[in-house]
Amino acid sequence: MPDRELGRRRLVAQGVVTRPFARPADAVAALGAMQGQDLPGVIASAALRTREGTVADVVEDLDAGRIVRGYPMRGTVFLLAAADATWMGQLCAGPALRGAERRQSDLGLTSPHIARARDALVTALEDHPTGLSRGQVMELWDSIGQPTSGGRGYHLLAQFVSETLAFYGPWNGTDQNIVLARDWVPPGSGLEGRFNGDRIAAVTELLRRYLTSHGPATIRDFAWWTKLPLKEIRAALPDAARDLDQDDADEPAYWRPGLIDEVTEHAKDLRKPWLLPGFDEFILGYQDRSFAMSEAEVLLLSPGKNGMFRRSVVVDGQVRALWKRGGRPGRRALELEPFDGLPKRAEAALPRLFEAFPFTTV
């Protein structure tokens, strides 16, 4: 069943309502990671949590090496603070890498193929410190006789990014260039450098960030989000939750101190509509999305539950409509699919929010 109060608290905790962050890199670091397979969408998500809220600020942080995209967990691409990208990947990417290894034979990829592609990528990127586009990487592999068709190129690139050998770095106008980790992220930012190889200390840091930015949330929410073992999470919990508030449920939810007062303070703002991109952490940060909408509305948001998510309108902690950007360049228009319960006053405010939304294209 939808839980309006839980939605309100999570909306404030994630910074959507308060926009507390000076820079997109600050927002990304605070949330730990932001799901990013829809690049324009995650750029908007980062911008919408900052004071200025501009695409230009996100691109500036990408180009300066403050934020990158990688595959730290669940075999899914996330936007990450560059200082966190390596250790988070080393901490969480193991299950996805093992799953990818099992698919290699189906793609006709052997260990020598993978080693040759890795060596070619490293050599090419050493000569291009600001990176190569994805298309250029595919051309490189094709030129050495490593086919990229049939998903082979995507698999190779995802594996090397999951291994934290490379990341998606600076903006090239339409996408991010691929860069070598050692040239782009801070030195000593791996699991060994940051935590002396102590996995529980690293889990503690990531769990604290998740509960602070996504809470109220449970350790099972975090376990789904990261795919880390519950044994490690439970070992990390006492330190991670030391200063957090919690409820008295059999499986407690945790949240940052002062959050409930913030929700009360921003009650008027929460009743305003908020336009969110399709893969925003407000929806994607939790396995169970029923707190924000009914089961029928979940199916409208993600038809067939096939991993694709449409853009949402959130009012008072609940998804109350879907939206998209129709029309042609220069003549864009808001197209709305309202749910029952969308307030007329909120609907009237949407065109203004649409005009101010941080789109990456005209």
C-alpha positions in Angstrom: 0.0 0.0 0.0 1.2 3.6 -0.7 2.7 5.2 2.4 2.5 9.0 2.0 4.5 9.8 5.1 7.3 7.4 4.1 7.4 9.0 0.6 7.5 12.5 2.1 10.4 11.6 4.4 12.4 10.0 1.5 11.7 12.9 -0.8 13.3 15.3 1.8 16.1 12.9 2.7 17.2 12.7 -0.9 17.4 16.4 -1.3 14.7 16.8 -3.9 12.7 19.3 -1.9 15.5 21.1 -0.1 18.2 21.0 -2.8 20.9 21.4 -0.2 24.0 20.7 -2.3 26.3 23.4 -3.7 27.7 21.1 -6.5 26.4 18.0 -8.3 29.5 16.2 -7.0 28.3 16.9 -3.5 24.9 15.5 -4.2 26.3 12.3 -5.7 28.7 11.7 -2.9 26.0 12.2 -0.3 23.7 9.7 -1.9 26.5 7.2 -2.4 25.6 6.5 -6.0 22.8 7.5 -8.4 21.5 5.0 -11.0 22.7 6.2 -14.3 21.9 4.0 -17.4 19.8 6.9 -18.6 22.6 9.5 -18.9 20.4 12.6 -19.5 18.2 11.4 -16.7 20.9 11.0 -14.1 22.4 14.4 -15.1 19.0 15.9 -14.4 18.8 14.0 -11.1 22.1 15.4 -9.9 21.2 18.9 -11.0 17.8 18.8 -9.3 19.4 18.3 -5.9 21.7 21.3 -6.2 21.0 25.0 -5.5 21.6 26.2 -9.1 20.2 23.0 -10.7 21.9 23.4 -14.1 23.2 20.8 -16.6 26.3 23.0 -17.0 27.3 22.4 -13.4 27.0 18.6 -13.9 29.1 18.8 -17.1 31.6 20.9 -15.3 32.0 18.3 -12.6 32.3 15.5 -15.2 35.0 17.4 -17.1 36.9 18.2 -13.9 37.0 14.6 -12.9 34.8 15.1 -9.8 32.1 12.6 -10.9 32.2 9.6 -13.2 30.0 6.7 -14.1 30.9 3.1 -13.3 29.4 -0.3 -12.6 29.8 -0.6 -8.9 26.9 -2.9 -8.1 24.1 -5.0 -9.6 25.7 -4.9 -13.0 24.1 -1.5 -13.4 25.8 1.8 -14.3 25.8 4.5 -11.6 26.9 8.1 -11.3 29.6 8.2 -8.6 31.9 10.7 -6.9 35.3 10.0 -8.5 36.9 9.6 -5.1 34.4 6.7 -4.4 34.3 5.0 -7.7 37.1 2.6 -7.3 36.5 1.4 -3.7 32.8 1.0 -4.2 33.4 -1.1 -7.3 36.0 -3.2 -5.6 33.6 -3.6 -2.6 30.3 -4.4 -4.5 31.0 -5.5 -8.1 32.0 -9.1 -7.4 28.6 -10.8 -8.0 28.1 -8.9 -11.2 31.6 -9.8 -12.5 31.1 -13.5 -11.7 27.8 -13.4 -13.5 29.4 -11.7 -16.5 32.1 -14.4 -16.5 29.5 -17.1 -16.9 28.1 -15.3 -20.0 31.4 -15.0 -21.8 31.3 -18.4 -23.5 27.9 -17.6 -25.0 29.5 -14.5 -26.6 32.5 -16.4 -27.9 34.8 -14.5 -25.6 37.8 -16.4 -24.2 40.5 -15.3 -21.7 42.9 -14.4 -24.5 40.2 -12.3 -26.3 39.6 -10.4 -23.1 43.3 -9.9 -22.3 43.9 -8.6 -25.8 41.0 -6.2 -25.7 42.1 -5.0 -22.3 45.7 -4.4 -23.4 44.5 -2.5 -26.5 42.2 -0.3 -24.5 44.9 0.6 -21.9 47.4 1.4 -24.7 45.0 3.6 -26.6 43.8 5.5 -23.5 47.4 6.1 -22.4 47.7 8.2 -25.5 44.3 10.0 -24.9 44.2 11.1 -21.3 40.8 12.8 -21.8 39.5 9.5 -23.2 37.9 8.0 -26.2 34.2 7.9 -27.1 32.4 4.6 -26.9 32.3 4.5 -30.7 36.1 5.0 -30.9 36.6 2.1 -28.4 34.4 -0.2 -30.5 36.4 0.8 -33.6 39.6 0.1 -31.8 38.6 -3.4 -30.9 37.2 -4.1 -34.3 40.5 -3.0 -35.8 42.5 -5.5 -33.9 40.2 -8.3 -34.9 38.1 -8.4 -31.7 34.4 -8.3 -32.9 32.1 -6.0 -31.0 28.9 -7.1 -32.6 26.2 -9.2 -30.8 26.8 -7.5 -27.5 30.5 -8.4 -27.3 31.8 -4.8 -27.3 29.3 -3.8 -24.6 30.2 -6.8 -22.5 33.9 -6.0 -22.7 33.5 -2.4 -21.8 31.1 -3.1 -18.9 33.6 -5.7 -17.6 36.6 -3.3 -17.7 34.6 -0.6 -16.0 33.3 -3.1 -13.4 36.9 -4.1 -12.7 37.6 -0.3 -12.1 40.2 -0.3 -14.9 38.3 2.4 -16.7 35.3 4.7 -16.1 33.0 7.0 -18.1 34.5 10.4 -17.6 34.3 13.8 -19.3 31.4 14.9 -21.4 32.0 14.9 -25.2 28.8 16.7 -26.2 26.5 13.7 -26.4 28.0 11.1 -24.1 31.0 10.5 -21.8 34.4 9.5 -22.9 36.0 6.3 -21.5 39.1 7.1 -19.4 41.7 5.1 -17.5 41.0 5.0 -13.8 44.6 5.6 -12.9 44.6 8.9 -15.0 41.2 10.1 -13.9 40.2 9.2 -10.3 42.2 10.2 -7.2 45.2 8.0 -6.5 44.9 5.8 -3.4 41.1 5.7 -3.7 40.7 2.0 -3.9 39.6 -0.3 -1.1 43.2 -0.7 0.2 44.0 3.0 0.1 40.8 4.2 1.6 40.1 1.5 4.2 43.3 -0.5 4.5 41.5 -3.3 2.7 38.9 -3.6 5.6 35.6 -4.5 3.9 33.5 -3.9 7.0 34.8 -0.4 7.3 33.9 0.2 3.7 30.5 -1.3 4.1 30.0 0.9 7.2 30.8 4.0 5.1 28.4 3.1 2.3 25.7 2.0 4.6 25.8 5.2 6.6 25.5 7.2 3.4 22.6 5.2 2.1 20.6 5.3 5.4 21.3 9.1 5.7 20.3 9.9 2.2 17.7 7.3 1.4 16.2 6.6 4.9 13.9 5.8 6.3 15.3 2.5 4.9 16.2 -0.9 6.3 19.3 -3.0 5.9 17.4 -5.2 3.5 16.8 -2.2 1.3 20.6 -1.6 1.3 21.3 -5.3 0.7 19.1 -5.2 -2.4 20.7 -1.8 -3.6 24.3 -3.1 -3.2 23.9 -6.9 -3.4 26.3 -7.0 -0.4 25.9 -10.0 2.0 23.7 -9.5 5.0 26.4 -10.9 7.2 28.7 -8.0 6.2 25.9 -5.4 6.5 24.9 -6.6 10.0 28.6 -6.4 11.1 28.7 -2.8 9.8 25.3 -1.7 11.2 26.3 -0.7 14.8 28.8 1.9 13.6 26.9 2.9 10.5 23.7 3.6 12.5 25.3 4.9 15.7 23.9 8.5 15.4 20.8 7.7 13.3 17.2 7.6 14.4 15.1 4.4 14.0 11.7 3.0 14.5 10.7 0.0 16.7 9.7 -2.4 13.9 10.9 -6.0 13.9 13.2 -5.0 11.1 14.0 -1.3 11.9 14.1 1.5 9.4 16.9 4.1 10.0 17.1 7.7 9.0 19.2 10.8 9.7 18.6 12.9 12.9 16.3 15.9 12.3 14.6 14.5 9.2 11.1 14.4 10.7 11.4 18.1 11.7 12.6 18.9 8.2 9.5 17.2 6.8 7.3 19.3 9.0 9.2 22.4 8.1 8.8 21.8 4.4 5.2 20.6 4.4 4.1 23.4 2.1 6.9 22.6 -0.4 6.1 18.9 -0.3 2.6 19.7 -1.5 4.1 21.3 -4.6 4.7 19.1 -7.7 8.1 17.8 -8.5 9.2 16.6 -12.0 11.6 13.7 -11.8 13.5 11.9 -14.6 12.7 8.2 -15.2 15.5 6.6 -13.3 15.7 8.9 -10.3 16.9 7.5 -6.9 13.5 8.4 -5.3 12.1 5.5 -7.3 15.2 3.3 -8.1 16.8 3.5 -4.6 14.4 0.9 -3.2 13.3 -2.6 -4.4 9.7 -2.0 -3.2 8.3 1.1 -4.8 4.8 0.6 -3.5 5.4 3.3 -0.9 5.0 5.9 -3.6 2.1 4.5 -5.7 -0.3 1.6 -6.1 0.7 -1.6 -7.8 -1.3 -0.6 -10.9 0.5 2.7 -11.0 3.9 0.8 -10.7 3.0 -1.1 -13.8 2.3 2.2 -15.6 5.6 3.7 -14.4 7.5 0.5 -15.5 5.5 -1.3 -18.1 6.0 -5.0 -17.7 8.5 -4.4 -15.0 11.1 -4.7 -17.7 13.7 -2.4 -16.2 12.6 0.7 -18.0 11.1 3.6 -16.0 9.1 6.5 -17.2 9.3 10.1 -15.8 7.2 10.8 -12.8 5.4 13.7 -11.2 5.6 13.5 -7.4 3.2 15.4 -5.1 3.4 15.1 -1.3 5.6 12.0 -1.5 3.4 10.2 -4.0 3.7 9.6 -7.8 0.6 11.3 -9.2 1.3 11.4 -12.9 3.7 10.4 -15.7 5.2 12.9 -18.1 7.3 13.1 -21.2 8.8 15.7 -23.5 6.9 15.8 -26.8 7.3 18.0 -29.9 10.3 18.9 -31.9 13.5 20.8 -31.1 12.5 24.4 -30.4 8.9 23.5 -30.0 9.0 21.1 -27.0 5.8 20.6 -25.0 4.9 18.8 -21.8 2.7 15.7 -22.3 1.0 14.5 -19.1 -0.5 11.2 -18.1 -2.2 12.0 -14.8 -3.2 9.4 -12.1 -6.3 9.8 -9.9 -5.6 12.3 -7.2 -3.4 14.7 -9.1 -4.4 18.1 -7.6 -5.5 20.7 -10.1 -3.2 23.3 -8.5 -0.3 21.0 -8.9 -1.2 20.3 -12.5 -1.3 24.0 -13.3 2.3 24.4 -12.0 3.7 21.8 -14.3 4.3 23.8 -17.4 6.6 26.2 -15.5 8.5 23.3 -14.0 8.9 21.8 -17.5 10.4 24.9 -18.8 12.9 25.0 -16.0 13.8 21.3 -16.1 17.5 20.5 -16.7 17.3 18.9 -20.1 20.6 18.0 -21.8 19.2 18.6 -25.3 17.1 21.4 -26.8 
